[in-house]
């Protein structure tokens, strides 16, 4: 039960995130209005309920498809999650959950 609660992303912080750079090759809608970003190695990352947060698939495709992006992924005891807390291209933040 403790492991389940330790994997809930609640109020993520930049200092508690793993930062990765990946090239996005596909974006699609996932379950529960999530936005799923696939990278060249086949790994996927998601923005939780992204479609409910006024993000648009067409706009994101134009902005990040086939580009290298920087992701902030919240860290847990067992490693980093696939949850995107922040998405940026160079110095332009496209999406963030940070205050």
N, C-alpha and C positions, 0 to 999 in steps of 0.2 A: 504494500500500500504506500509506503514512503517513496518508493521508486516512481510510482504513478504521479504523486504530487510534485516530485522533484523535476518532472518533465513538462510541467505546465508553464507556458510563457506568460508571465504577468509583469507588466511594467518593465520591459527590458532596458538595460543601461549599456551605453557604448563601452564602458570599461569592463563589462562582463560578457563581451562578445568576441567571437573569433572572426577575423576579417579575412575574406577570401576574394580572389579575383578569378572570374570565370567568363567564358565566352558563351553567350546565350544563343541557342540554335532553334528553340521552339518555346512558345508561350501558349498556354491553353487554360480553359476553365477546369478547375478540379471540383471536388465535392464541397458542399456548403459554401458556394460562391468564392472559394479560394482561387487565387491566380497561381498557376504552376509554371515555373521557369526551368527548362531543361538545358543542360550544358553539354559540351562536346563529349565528355566521358560517359554520359548517360545518367549522371546524377541529377536529381530534381530538387528544387527549393520552392517554397511557397510563401505568398503573402496571405495570411489568414483573413478570410472574408474580404478579399481585395475588391471584389465587385460591389460590395456593400459600402466601401469606403470611397466611392466615386472614382475609382480607377477604371480605365477603359482599355480593353484588349487591343483595339486598333491603334490607339495612341501609344501604348507600351510597345507594340510590335514595331512601330515606326521609330521609336526612341532607342530600343535596346537590342532588337533582333540582329544577330550576327555581329554584335559588338562585345567588347570585354567590359564587364561591370564589376563594381566592388560591392560585396555583400557583407553586412554585419549579421552574424548568426549567434543567437544567445547560446551560452555555454551551460552545460549541465554537468553533474557528477560523472556521467558516462560519456561525455563528449559534447560536441556542438550539435545543435538541432538543424533541421532543414528549414526552420522558420526564418523568414527574412524580416529583420527588425529595421534594416535600412538598406536601400538600393541606390547606388550612385554611379554615374559615368564621369570619370575624371573628377572635377570639383563640383559637379552639378548633382544635387540630391534629388532623385526622382520620387522617392518614397521614404518616409521615416516614421518610426514609432517613438523616437526619443523626444523628450521634453525640450 
